[in-house]
Each structure stands twice: as C-alpha cells, then as structure tokens.
Amino acid sequence: MFEMLDRPIARTFLIDGRDMDDADRPLPWLLPLYYTPLAPGQEQQRILIISSPTWVRETIHDLHARRFANVNDWSSLLPGANPGEVVSILTRRRQRR
C-alpha cells in the first residue's frame, strides 16, 4: 500500500556536498526530485542527464531509439547548476529481486 502525501517533498542537494554552518553555506542546488514513498519490496533508480538542452534532448531520443526508455518517461528540462546547463531525470521503480 502506498502512503499518500498532501504534496510532493522536494529534496535539497548542496553543490559541494559538505555540511557547513548556515552562515558559510552556499546557496543549495535544488533539484525537484519529488519523493513518493516506495511500496514494500520496491526499489527505485534515477538516471540523470546533465548538459546543454540540445545534447540532453538528443540523448533522450537516442536512448528511445535504442528502446532504453520512452521519451515521455523523462522529466522536463530543469535548470542545471551551471549557466546554459539543464538536467533531465528518468525514474524507474521495480520489485526487489
């Protein structure tokens, strides 16, 4: 049974991964990785493509042509940490083996 939440939970990731005092902490890099609790016995995999918008789209279409993942299974292009960079995320779930 899935646990239902009123709204998705966004996770925050620091750019350098270090835990620092709030005064010294750089602005966090926010990725909208919405968390929906896993059902018992499920596991989750996330694949990220990070590059220019053109290259990300080309890679997604190439992976679709190779029958790796449907184009519609990827997230929309999200701003990356660097200027001119975007991120797209593929999330898959399956029963643990």
Backbone atoms as SQL, in Angstrom:
CREATE TABLE atoms (id INTEGER PRIMARY KEY, chain TEXT, resi INTEGER, resn TEXT, atom TEXT, x REAL, y REAL, z REAL);
INSERT INTO atoms VALUES
  (1, 'A', 1, 'MET', 'N', 0.852, -1.175, 0.000),
  (2, 'A', 1, 'MET', 'CA', 0.000, 0.000, 0.000),
  (3, 'A', 1, 'MET', 'C', 0.898, 1.238, 0.000),
  (4, 'A', 2, 'PHE', 'N', 0.555, 2.231, -0.813),
  (5, 'A', 2, 'PHE', 'CA', 1.307, 3.470, -0.887),
  (6, 'A', 2, 'PHE', 'C', 0.842, 4.422, 0.202),
  (7, 'A', 3, 'GLU', 'N', 1.792, 5.138, 0.760),
  (8, 'A', 3, 'GLU', 'CA', 1.441, 6.192, 1.700),
  (9, 'A', 3, 'GLU', 'C', 1.190, 7.450, 0.887),
  (10, 'A', 4, 'MET', 'N', 0.053, 8.060, 1.049),
  (11, 'A', 4, 'MET', 'CA', -0.292, 9.238, 0.272),
  (12, 'A', 4, 'MET', 'C', 0.108, 10.488, 1.041),
  (13, 'A', 5, 'LEU', 'N', 0.696, 11.426, 0.328),
  (14, 'A', 5, 'LEU', 'CA', 1.094, 12.695, 0.916),
  (15, 'A', 5, 'LEU', 'C', 0.251, 13.801, 0.303),
  (16, 'A', 6, 'ASP', 'N', 0.039, 14.877, 1.061),
  (17, 'A', 6, 'ASP', 'CA', -0.727, 16.006, 0.545),
  (18, 'A', 6, 'ASP', 'C', -0.005, 16.692, -0.603),
  (19, 'A', 7, 'ARG', 'N', 1.308, 16.730, -0.557),
  (20, 'A', 7, 'ARG', 'CA', 2.087, 17.375, -1.614),
  (21, 'A', 7, 'ARG', 'C', 3.441, 16.682, -1.714),
  (22, 'A', 8, 'PRO', 'N', 4.092, 16.789, -2.869),
  (23, 'A', 8, 'PRO', 'CA', 5.406, 16.170, -3.008),
  (24, 'A', 8, 'PRO', 'C', 6.433, 16.874, -2.131),
  (25, 'A', 9, 'ILE', 'N', 7.466, 16.158, -1.786),
  (26, 'A', 9, 'ILE', 'CA', 8.544, 16.686, -0.969),
  (27, 'A', 9, 'ILE', 'C', 9.748, 16.898, -1.869),
  (28, 'A', 10, 'ALA', 'N', 10.280, 18.108, -1.918),
  (29, 'A', 10, 'ALA', 'CA', 11.471, 18.377, -2.718),
  (30, 'A', 10, 'ALA', 'C', 12.703, 18.177, -1.841),
  (31, 'A', 11, 'ARG', 'N', 13.729, 17.589, -2.405),
  (32, 'A', 11, 'ARG', 'CA', 14.978, 17.389, -1.680),
  (33, 'A', 11, 'ARG', 'C', 15.987, 18.439, -2.104),
  (34, 'A', 12, 'THR', 'N', 16.836, 18.841, -1.187),
  (35, 'A', 12, 'THR', 'CA', 17.863, 19.827, -1.461),
  (36, 'A', 12, 'THR', 'C', 19.215, 19.136, -1.459),
  (37, 'A', 13, 'PHE', 'N', 20.030, 19.461, -2.449),
  (38, 'A', 13, 'PHE', 'CA', 21.370, 18.915, -2.541),
  (39, 'A', 13, 'PHE', 'C', 22.346, 20.075, -2.571),
  (40, 'A', 14, 'LEU', 'N', 23.399, 20.010, -1.760),
  (41, 'A', 14, 'LEU', 'CA', 24.426, 21.034, -1.801),
  (42, 'A', 14, 'LEU', 'C', 25.345, 20.775, -2.982),
  (43, 'A', 15, 'ILE', 'N', 25.860, 21.843, -3.535),
  (44, 'A', 15, 'ILE', 'CA', 26.725, 21.717, -4.706),
  (45, 'A', 15, 'ILE', 'C', 27.977, 20.922, -4.377),
  (46, 'A', 16, 'ASP', 'N', 28.617, 21.207, -3.246),
  (47, 'A', 16, 'ASP', 'CA', 29.867, 20.517, -2.928),
  (48, 'A', 16, 'ASP', 'C', 29.676, 19.356, -1.959),
  (49, 'A', 17, 'GLY', 'N', 28.472, 19.140, -1.452),
  (50, 'A', 17, 'GLY', 'CA', 28.184, 18.001, -0.600),
  (51, 'A', 17, 'GLY', 'C', 28.670, 18.127, 0.839),
  (52, 'A', 18, 'ARG', 'N', 29.305, 19.250, 1.190),
  (53, 'A', 18, 'ARG', 'CA', 29.800, 19.409, 2.556),
  (54, 'A', 18, 'ARG', 'C', 28.711, 19.979, 3.452),
  (55, 'A', 19, 'ASP', 'N', 28.726, 19.596, 4.702),
  (56, 'A', 19, 'ASP', 'CA', 27.790, 20.130, 5.680),
  (57, 'A', 19, 'ASP', 'C', 28.512, 21.263, 6.403),
  (58, 'A', 20, 'MET', 'N', 28.021, 22.492, 6.227),
  (59, 'A', 20, 'MET', 'CA', 28.684, 23.652, 6.815),
  (60, 'A', 20, 'MET', 'C', 27.696, 24.419, 7.676),
  (61, 'A', 21, 'ASP', 'N', 28.233, 25.331, 8.485),
  (62, 'A', 21, 'ASP', 'CA', 27.360, 26.207, 9.255),
  (63, 'A', 21, 'ASP', 'C', 26.498, 27.015, 8.307),
  (64, 'A', 22, 'ASP', 'N', 25.301, 27.389, 8.757),
  (65, 'A', 22, 'ASP', 'CA', 24.380, 28.128, 7.899),
  (66, 'A', 22, 'ASP', 'C', 24.998, 29.422, 7.369),
  (67, 'A', 23, 'ALA', 'N', 25.848, 30.084, 8.153),
  (68, 'A', 23, 'ALA', 'CA', 26.445, 31.346, 7.734),
  (69, 'A', 23, 'ALA', 'C', 27.388, 31.139, 6.546),
  (70, 'A', 24, 'ASP', 'N', 28.070, 30.003, 6.475),
  (71, 'A', 24, 'ASP', 'CA', 29.036, 29.744, 5.412),
  (72, 'A', 24, 'ASP', 'C', 28.469, 28.920, 4.262),
  (73, 'A', 25, 'ARG', 'N', 27.250, 28.493, 4.383),
  (74, 'A', 25, 'ARG', 'CA', 26.668, 27.570, 3.409),
  (75, 'A', 25, 'ARG', 'C', 26.337, 28.302, 2.106),
  (76, 'A', 26, 'PRO', 'N', 26.794, 27.757, 0.958),
  (77, 'A', 26, 'PRO', 'CA', 26.407, 28.361, -0.320),
  (78, 'A', 26, 'PRO', 'C', 24.934, 28.090, -0.589),
  (79, 'A', 27, 'LEU', 'N', 24.398, 28.791, -1.552),
  (80, 'A', 27, 'LEU', 'CA', 23.011, 28.529, -1.908),
  (81, 'A', 27, 'LEU', 'C', 22.884, 27.086, -2.369),
  (82, 'A', 28, 'PRO', 'N', 21.877, 26.362, -1.908),
  (83, 'A', 28, 'PRO', 'CA', 21.737, 24.959, -2.297),
  (84, 'A', 28, 'PRO', 'C', 21.309, 24.833, -3.749),
  (85, 'A', 29, 'TRP', 'N', 21.705, 23.723, -4.321),
  (86, 'A', 29, 'TRP', 'CA', 21.266, 23.377, -5.670),
  (87, 'A', 29, 'TRP', 'C', 20.004, 22.568, -5.501),
  (88, 'A', 30, 'LEU', 'N', 18.880, 23.085, -5.926),
  (89, 'A', 30, 'LEU', 'CA', 17.598, 22.400, -5.751),
  (90, 'A', 30, 'LEU', 'C', 17.259, 21.613, -6.997),
  (91, 'A', 31, 'LEU', 'N', 17.051, 20.339, -6.825),
  (92, 'A', 31, 'LEU', 'CA', 16.522, 19.500, -7.893),
  (93, 'A', 31, 'LEU', 'C', 15.147, 19.059, -7.453),
  (94, 'A', 32, 'PRO', 'N', 14.153, 19.248, -8.271),
  (95, 'A', 32, 'PRO', 'CA', 12.813, 18.822, -7.864),
  (96, 'A', 32, 'PRO', 'C', 12.658, 17.304, -7.990),
  (97, 'A', 33, 'LEU', 'N', 13.323, 16.596, -7.110),
  (98, 'A', 33, 'LEU', 'CA', 13.217, 15.141, -7.073),
  (99, 'A', 33, 'LEU', 'C', 12.097, 14.813, -6.099),
  (100, 'A', 34, 'TYR', 'N', 10.903, 14.759, -6.618),
  (101, 'A', 34, 'TYR', 'CA', 9.753, 14.559, -5.758),
  (102, 'A', 34, 'TYR', 'C', 9.744, 13.137, -5.236),
  (103, 'A', 35, 'TYR', 'N', 9.528, 13.031, -3.968),
  (104, 'A', 35, 'TYR', 'CA', 9.597, 11.736, -3.311),
  (105, 'A', 35, 'TYR', 'C', 8.197, 11.207, -3.079),
  (106, 'A', 36, 'THR', 'N', 7.919, 10.098, -3.678),
  (107, 'A', 36, 'THR', 'CA', 6.707, 9.348, -3.398),
  (108, 'A', 36, 'THR', 'C', 7.170, 8.073, -2.721),
  (109, 'A', 37, 'PRO', 'N', 6.701, 7.788, -1.524),
  (110, 'A', 37, 'PRO', 'CA', 7.194, 6.620, -0.798),
  (111, 'A', 37, 'PRO', 'C', 7.084, 5.345, -1.629),
  (112, 'A', 38, 'LEU', 'N', 8.077, 4.489, -1.464),
  (113, 'A', 38, 'LEU', 'CA', 8.090, 3.212, -2.160),
  (114, 'A', 38, 'LEU', 'C', 7.157, 2.232, -1.476),
  (115, 'A', 39, 'ALA', 'N', 6.548, 1.380, -2.261),
  (116, 'A', 39, 'ALA', 'CA', 5.737, 0.298, -1.716),
  (117, 'A', 39, 'ALA', 'C', 6.681, -0.727, -1.093),
  (118, 'A', 40, 'PRO', 'N', 6.220, -1.523, -0.163),
  (119, 'A', 40, 'PRO', 'CA', 7.086, -2.552, 0.421),
  (120, 'A', 40, 'PRO', 'C', 7.661, -3.450, -0.675),
  (121, 'A', 41, 'GLY', 'N', 8.955, -3.683, -0.598),
  (122, 'A', 41, 'GLY', 'CA', 9.616, -4.545, -1.562),
  (123, 'A', 41, 'GLY', 'C', 10.001, -3.856, -2.856),
  (124, 'A', 42, 'GLN', 'N', 9.774, -2.546, -2.969),
  (125, 'A', 42, 'GLN', 'CA', 10.149, -1.823, -4.178),
  (126, 'A', 42, 'GLN', 'C', 11.512, -1.178, -4.027),
  (127, 'A', 43, 'GLU', 'N', 12.187, -0.979, -5.157),
  (128, 'A', 43, 'GLU', 'CA', 13.406, -0.188, -5.188),
  (129, 'A', 43, 'GLU', 'C', 13.289, 0.807, -6.332),
  (130, 'A', 44, 'GLN', 'N', 14.096, 1.854, -6.262),
  (131, 'A', 44, 'GLN', 'CA', 13.988, 2.937, -7.228),
  (132, 'A', 44, 'GLN', 'C', 15.354, 3.248, -7.813),
  (133, 'A', 45, 'GLN', 'N', 15.354, 3.625, -9.084),
  (134, 'A', 45, 'GLN', 'CA', 16.583, 4.003, -9.767),
  (135, 'A', 45, 'GLN', 'C', 16.330, 5.342, -10.458),
  (136, 'A', 46, 'ARG', 'N', 17.296, 6.258, -10.364),
  (137, 'A', 46, 'ARG', 'CA', 17.200, 7.540, -11.059),
  (138, 'A', 46, 'ARG', 'C', 18.418, 7.698, -11.953),
  (139, 'A', 47, 'ILE', 'N', 18.168, 8.122, -13.169),
  (140, 'A', 47, 'ILE', 'CA', 19.235, 8.372, -14.126),
  (141, 'A', 47, 'ILE', 'C', 19.126, 9.836, -14.525),
  (142, 'A', 48, 'LEU', 'N', 20.242, 10.555, -14.439),
  (143, 'A', 48, 'LEU', 'CA', 20.266, 11.971, -14.775),
  (144, 'A', 48, 'LEU', 'C', 21.102, 12.198, -16.021),
  (145, 'A', 49, 'ILE', 'N', 20.637, 13.102, -16.873),
  (146, 'A', 49, 'ILE', 'CA', 21.423, 13.591, -17.998),
  (147, 'A', 49, 'ILE', 'C', 21.611, 15.080, -17.754),
  (148, 'A', 50, 'ILE', 'N', 22.864, 15.514, -17.730),
  (149, 'A', 50, 'ILE', 'CA', 23.174, 16.910, -17.463),
  (150, 'A', 50, 'ILE', 'C', 24.065, 17.422, -18.593),
  (151, 'A', 51, 'SER', 'N', 23.574, 18.416, -19.323),
  (152, 'A', 51, 'SER', 'CA', 24.346, 19.001, -20.417),
  (153, 'A', 51, 'SER', 'C', 23.564, 20.175, -20.998),
  (154, 'A', 52, 'SER', 'N', 23.916, 20.578, -22.211),
  (155, 'A', 52, 'SER', 'CA', 23.172, 21.637, -22.899),
  (156, 'A', 52, 'SER', 'C', 21.794, 21.095, -23.277),
  (157, 'A', 53, 'PRO', 'N', 20.807, 21.960, -23.434),
  (158, 'A', 53, 'PRO', 'CA', 19.461, 21.480, -23.788),
  (159, 'A', 53, 'PRO', 'C', 19.447, 20.618, -25.055),
  (160, 'A', 54, 'THR', 'N', 20.214, 21.019, -26.056),
  (161, 'A', 54, 'THR', 'CA', 20.240, 20.262, -27.311),
  (162, 'A', 54, 'THR', 'C', 20.785, 18.863, -27.100),
  (163, 'A', 55, 'TRP', 'N', 21.894, 18.763, -26.390),
  (164, 'A', 55, 'TRP', 'CA', 22.516, 17.453, -26.193),
  (165, 'A', 55, 'TRP', 'C', 21.644, 16.550, -25.313),
  (166, 'A', 56, 'VAL', 'N', 21.002, 17.118, -24.314),
  (167, 'A', 56, 'VAL', 'CA', 20.110, 16.319, -23.459),
  (168, 'A', 56, 'VAL', 'C', 18.962, 15.757, -24.290),
  (169, 'A', 57, 'ARG', 'N', 18.330, 16.597, -25.112),
  (170, 'A', 57, 'ARG', 'CA', 17.228, 16.114, -25.960),
  (171, 'A', 57, 'ARG', 'C', 17.706, 15.033, -26.929),
  (172, 'A', 58, 'GLU', 'N', 18.882, 15.259, -27.557),
  (173, 'A', 58, 'GLU', 'CA', 19.427, 14.262, -28.491),
  (174, 'A', 58, 'GLU', 'C', 19.678, 12.933, -27.793),
  (175, 'A', 59, 'THR', 'N', 20.212, 12.966, -26.591),
  (176, 'A', 59, 'THR', 'CA', 20.500, 11.743, -25.843),
  (177, 'A', 59, 'THR', 'C', 19.215, 11.015, -25.473),
  (178, 'A', 60, 'ILE', 'N', 18.204, 11.757, -25.039),
  (179, 'A', 60, 'ILE', 'CA', 16.920, 11.145, -24.697),
  (180, 'A', 60, 'ILE', 'C', 16.328, 10.450, -25.922),
  (181, 'A', 61, 'HIS', 'N', 16.384, 11.103, -27.071),
  (182, 'A', 61, 'HIS', 'CA', 15.841, 10.493, -28.296),
  (183, 'A', 61, 'HIS', 'C', 16.684, 9.305, -28.749),
  (184, 'A', 62, 'ASP', 'N', 18.004, 9.379, -28.567),
  (185, 'A', 62, 'ASP', 'CA', 18.870, 8.253, -28.905),
  (186, 'A', 62, 'ASP', 'C', 18.554, 7.042, -28.010),
  (187, 'A', 63, 'LEU', 'N', 18.371, 7.275, -26.718),
  (188, 'A', 63, 'LEU', 'CA', 18.029, 6.179, -25.798),
  (189, 'A', 63, 'LEU', 'C', 16.655, 5.596, -26.128),
  (190, 'A', 64, 'HIS', 'N', 15.748, 6.444, -26.597),
  (191, 'A', 64, 'HIS', 'CA', 14.429, 5.944, -27.020),
  (192, 'A', 64, 'HIS', 'C', 14.573, 5.051, -28.254),
  (193, 'A', 65, 'ALA', 'N', 15.393, 5.472, -29.214),
  (194, 'A', 65, 'ALA', 'CA', 15.608, 4.677, -30.426),
  (195, 'A', 65, 'ALA', 'C', 16.235, 3.321, -30.105),
  (196, 'A', 66, 'ARG', 'N', 17.025, 3.285, -29.022),
  (197, 'A', 66, 'ARG', 'CA', 17.652, 2.027, -28.591),
  (198, 'A', 66, 'ARG', 'C', 16.740, 1.223, -27.666),
  (199, 'A', 67, 'ARG', 'N', 15.496, 1.692, -27.476),
  (200, 'A', 67, 'ARG', 'CA', 14.490, 1.037, -26.626),
  (201, 'A', 67, 'ARG', 'C', 14.893, 0.987, -25.147),
  (202, 'A', 68, 'PHE', 'N', 15.661, 1.974, -24.717),
  (203, 'A', 68, 'PHE', 'CA', 16.055, 2.044, -23.316),
  (204, 'A', 68, 'PHE', 'C', 14.949, 2.663, -22.471),
  (205, 'A', 69, 'ALA', 'N', 14.384, 3.774, -22.944),
  (206, 'A', 69, 'ALA', 'CA', 13.323, 4.457, -22.196),
  (207, 'A', 69, 'ALA', 'C', 12.513, 5.311, -23.155),
  (208, 'A', 70, 'ASN', 'N', 11.227, 5.396, -22.910),
  (209, 'A', 70, 'ASN', 'CA', 10.340, 6.225, -23.705),
  (210, 'A', 70, 'ASN', 'C', 10.682, 7.691, -23.472),
  (211, 'A', 71, 'VAL', 'N', 10.552, 8.499, -24.501),
  (212, 'A', 71, 'VAL', 'CA', 10.837, 9.935, -24.392),
  (213, 'A', 71, 'VAL', 'C', 9.986, 10.570, -23.300),
  (214, 'A', 72, 'ASN', 'N', 8.738, 10.137, -23.171),
  (215, 'A', 72, 'ASN', 'CA', 7.820, 10.726, -22.189),
  (216, 'A', 72, 'ASN', 'C', 8.104, 10.302, -20.751),
  (217, 'A', 73, 'ASP', 'N', 9.007, 9.350, -20.543),
  (218, 'A', 73, 'ASP', 'CA', 9.351, 8.911, -19.183),
  (219, 'A', 73, 'ASP', 'C', 10.335, 9.852, -18.496),
  (220, 'A', 74, 'TRP', 'N', 10.977, 10.715, -19.256),
  (221, 'A', 74, 'TRP', 'CA', 11.961, 11.654, -18.703),
  (222, 'A', 74, 'TRP', 'C', 11.257, 12.903, -18.191),
  (223, 'A', 75, 'SER', 'N', 11.856, 13.543, -17.205),
  (224, 'A', 75, 'SER', 'CA', 11.301, 14.803, -16.704),
  (225, 'A', 75, 'SER', 'C', 11.499, 15.890, -17.751),
  (226, 'A', 76, 'SER', 'N', 10.788, 16.987, -17.571),
  (227, 'A', 76, 'SER', 'CA', 11.039, 18.146, -18.426),
  (228, 'A', 76, 'SER', 'C', 12.441, 18.666, -18.101),
  (229, 'A', 77, 'LEU', 'N', 12.972, 19.492, -18.988),
  (230, 'A', 77, 'LEU', 'CA', 14.321, 20.025, -18.766),
  (231, 'A', 77, 'LEU', 'C', 14.283, 21.020, -17.608),
  (232, 'A', 78, 'LEU', 'N', 15.169, 20.791, -16.649),
  (233, 'A', 78, 'LEU', 'CA', 15.245, 21.616, -15.447),
  (234, 'A', 78, 'LEU', 'C', 16.566, 22.377, -15.457),
  (235, 'A', 79, 'PRO', 'N', 16.617, 23.573, -14.894),
  (236, 'A', 79, 'PRO', 'CA', 17.875, 24.324, -14.885),
  (237, 'A', 79, 'PRO', 'C', 18.966, 23.556, -14.142),
  (238, 'A', 80, 'GLY', 'N', 20.167, 23.580, -14.688),
  (239, 'A', 80, 'GLY', 'CA', 21.308, 22.926, -14.055),
  (240, 'A', 80, 'GLY', 'C', 22.050, 23.882, -13.149),
  (241, 'A', 81, 'ALA', 'N', 23.135, 23.400, -12.577),
  (242, 'A', 81, 'ALA', 'CA', 23.924, 24.203, -11.647),
  (243, 'A', 81, 'ALA', 'C', 24.767, 25.246, -12.367),
  (244, 'A', 82, 'ASN', 'N', 25.093, 24.991, -13.626),
  (245, 'A', 82, 'ASN', 'CA', 25.938, 25.906, -14.391),
  (246, 'A', 82, 'ASN', 'C', 25.117, 26.610, -15.464),
  (247, 'A', 83, 'PRO', 'N', 25.520, 27.812, -15.861),
  (248, 'A', 83, 'PRO', 'CA', 24.785, 28.534, -16.909),
  (249, 'A', 83, 'PRO', 'C', 24.736, 27.735, -18.204),
  (250, 'A', 84, 'GLY', 'N', 23.585, 27.723, -18.861),
  (251, 'A', 84, 'GLY', 'CA', 23.417, 27.017, -20.116),
  (252, 'A', 84, 'GLY', 'C', 23.274, 25.517, -19.980),
  (253, 'A', 85, 'GLU', 'N', 23.163, 25.033, -18.761),
  (254, 'A', 85, 'GLU', 'CA', 23.099, 23.604, -18.489),
  (255, 'A', 85, 'GLU', 'C', 21.693, 23.243, -18.005),
  (256, 'A', 86, 'VAL', 'N', 21.199, 22.086, -18.440),
  (257, 'A', 86, 'VAL', 'CA', 19.900, 21.589, -17.976),
  (258, 'A', 86, 'VAL', 'C', 20.054, 20.152, -17.491),
  (259, 'A', 87, 'VAL', 'N', 19.036, 19.691, -16.758),
  (260, 'A', 87, 'VAL', 'CA', 19.014, 18.343, -16.207),
  (261, 'A', 87, 'VAL', 'C', 17.682, 17.704, -16.588),
  (262, 'A', 88, 'SER', 'N', 17.724, 16.432, -16.968),
  (263, 'A', 88, 'SER', 'CA', 16.510, 15.648, -17.143),
  (264, 'A', 88, 'SER', 'C', 16.686, 14.355, -16.356),
  (265, 'A', 89, 'ILE', 'N', 15.624, 13.895, -15.717),
  (266, 'A', 89, 'ILE', 'CA', 15.704, 12.757, -14.803),
  (267, 'A', 89, 'ILE', 'C', 14.735, 11.664, -15.246),
  (268, 'A', 90, 'LEU', 'N', 15.235, 10.448, -15.272),
  (269, 'A', 90, 'LEU', 'CA', 14.400, 9.272, -15.523),
  (270, 'A', 90, 'LEU', 'C', 14.301, 8.510, -14.206),
  (271, 'A', 91, 'THR', 'N', 13.095, 8.229, -13.751),
  (272, 'A', 91, 'THR', 'CA', 12.893, 7.479, -12.518),
  (273, 'A', 91, 'THR', 'C', 12.179, 6.183, -12.853),
  (274, 'A', 92, 'ARG', 'N', 12.740, 5.087, -12.387),
  (275, 'A', 92, 'ARG', 'CA', 12.124, 3.768, -12.576),
  (276, 'A', 92, 'ARG', 'C', 11.987, 3.087, -11.224),
  (277, 'A', 93, 'ARG', 'N', 10.922, 2.311, -11.108),
  (278, 'A', 93, 'ARG', 'CA', 10.694, 1.508, -9.900),
  (279, 'A', 93, 'ARG', 'C', 10.464, 0.062, -10.298),
  (280, 'A', 94, 'ARG', 'N', 10.843, -0.835, -9.419),
  (281, 'A', 94, 'ARG', 'CA', 10.594, -2.259, -9.642),
  (282, 'A', 94, 'ARG', 'C', 10.543, -2.982, -8.306),
  (283, 'A', 95, 'GLN', 'N', 10.023, -4.173, -8.321),
  (284, 'A', 95, 'GLN', 'CA', 10.037, -5.011, -7.130),
  (285, 'A', 95, 'GLN', 'C', 11.462, -5.517, -6.910),
  (286, 'A', 96, 'ARG', 'N', 11.891, -5.529, -5.667),
  (287, 'A', 96, 'ARG', 'CA', 13.229, -6.054, -5.356),
  (288, 'A', 96, 'ARG', 'C', 13.325, -7.508, -5.754),
  (289, 'A', 97, 'ARG', 'N', 14.488, -7.874, -6.200),
  (290, 'A', 97, 'ARG', 'CA', 14.702, -9.273, -6.617),
  (291, 'A', 97, 'ARG', 'C', 15.471, -10.013, -5.563);
